Amino acid sequence: MTPEVTRIESRRLGHEQIFAVTAAREAGLSRLLVLYISTGLAFMLAPGTFLGLWNLMAISSHRAANAVSAAWIQAHGHAQIFGWIGSFILGIGFYSIPKLRGLKWFALRAAWSAWALWTAGVAARWAGGVYAWHWRILLPLSGALELAAFLIFFRTVSGHRPEGERQKLEAWVKVVIAGSVGLMLALAANLGAAVYVAFTGKGPALPPELDARLLALQTWGFMVPFVWGFSARWLPVFLGLRPVRARWLPRAVVLNAAGVIAAAAGRTAASAILLAAGIATAIFALRLFEPAERPAKVEGVHPSYPAFIRVAYLWAAIAAALGIWSSFVPDAVGIGGASRHALTVGFLAMMVFAVGQRVLPAFSGMRILFSRRLMFAALLLLALGCLLRVSAEVLAYDGLAAGAWGWLPVSAICEMTAVTAFAVNLSVTFARRR
């Protein structure tokens, strides 16, 4: 064998070894993503949506917004925000952000450790909030575990590029970083609130004013920027949109952050106006309602999903408008609740349903979504349930139409069916062969 042939053979073996290592790592990342998503689905169904359905049935039967324990409502919200959406964001972040930014490989054990801490933290918060079981210990412990998991995540996905490949951050990366900072602040504030309640409270429920400020930070300060960032990265490709107005997206984040700060300071009206300006600026930056350059990519998913993405952003605008309305109406329990539901279900959950079923099958090992019809059913039922719930809260809670109390159970059943269809569709997709 000549030296030249030997060199060629060595290069070939080297390429095969690199390919084998890369394939094994990709398989490991896919398994990790499926674990995070499956955990999020579990929290979404049982502690999240089922408890929400139970709460709403009690509220409807008693025709009173305060008919359910505040601790139960807060436990439901925590399971939805951190158990469901938070698990999805961490899983997608571990899988996609390092690759999208061209970062060096990270040790997968860090992501596994973060999952264990995060899941234990959310479960502890659920047990302490719903069952009041050792809640003075579990609430602070939960907050500490969740914050520790996030710090592992943040350190991992903000790693360094290989030498010679450093470049200016893209707009979507800056927005995701803003969302990460918002998540860190939300987790730190959650830990502080848990410690405060553990030492001064008579039960596991946070005081209403503290809970409202914390909820504004968790939703607008954390989840909304994350959705904007990934929208800027994926929607121009998926929906065939014109390029994002990169200068306007950071301005939307600044307005949004100012609104969250105003909410924390108790400036409700100023906060609502700033948040509305932020969502309007984000829609302008993303060009969602402008003519597309290319047809949307609908292979493997239901062709209606681009319309539902636009509907989701309309719900975000409605949430902001309801927030402004409630800030000028004293004791507007129903309008404020409708605003939160329009944001969390109409915008955030619908974006997860639409985009998640588009990207997660591919991320989990180049799988194909199990059922496009099931995807459409989940999106349609979620939209219908949100419409009924938002309308009922405005009309019933504030005494405008007594008959609207009967809409609440219907909305809850629609949304429960929607999330079940979503969970089944993804679960069967993950269970099928690649």
Secondary structure, DSSP 8 states (H G I E B T S, - for coil): --HHHHHHHHHHHHHHHHHHHHHHHHHHHHHHHHHHHHHHHHHIIIIIIIHHHHHHHHHHHHT-TTSS-HHHHHHHHHIIIIIIIIHHHHHHHHHHHHHHHT-----HHHHHHHHHHHHHHHHHHHHHHHH-SSHHHHHHHHHHHHHHHHHHHHHHHT----TT------HHHHHHHHHHHHHHHHHHHHHHHHHHHHHH-SSS---HHHHHHHHHHHIIIIIHHHHHHHHHHHHHHHS------TTHHHHHHHHHHHHHHHHHTT-HHHHHHHHHHHHHHHHHHHTTTS--SS----TTS-TTHHHHHHHHHHHHHHHHHHHHHHHTSTT-HHHHHHHHHIIIIIIIIHHHHHHHHHHHHHHTTS---S-HHHHHHHHHHHHHHHHHHHHHIIIIITTS-GGGGGHHHHHHHHHHHHHHHHHHHHHHHHHS--
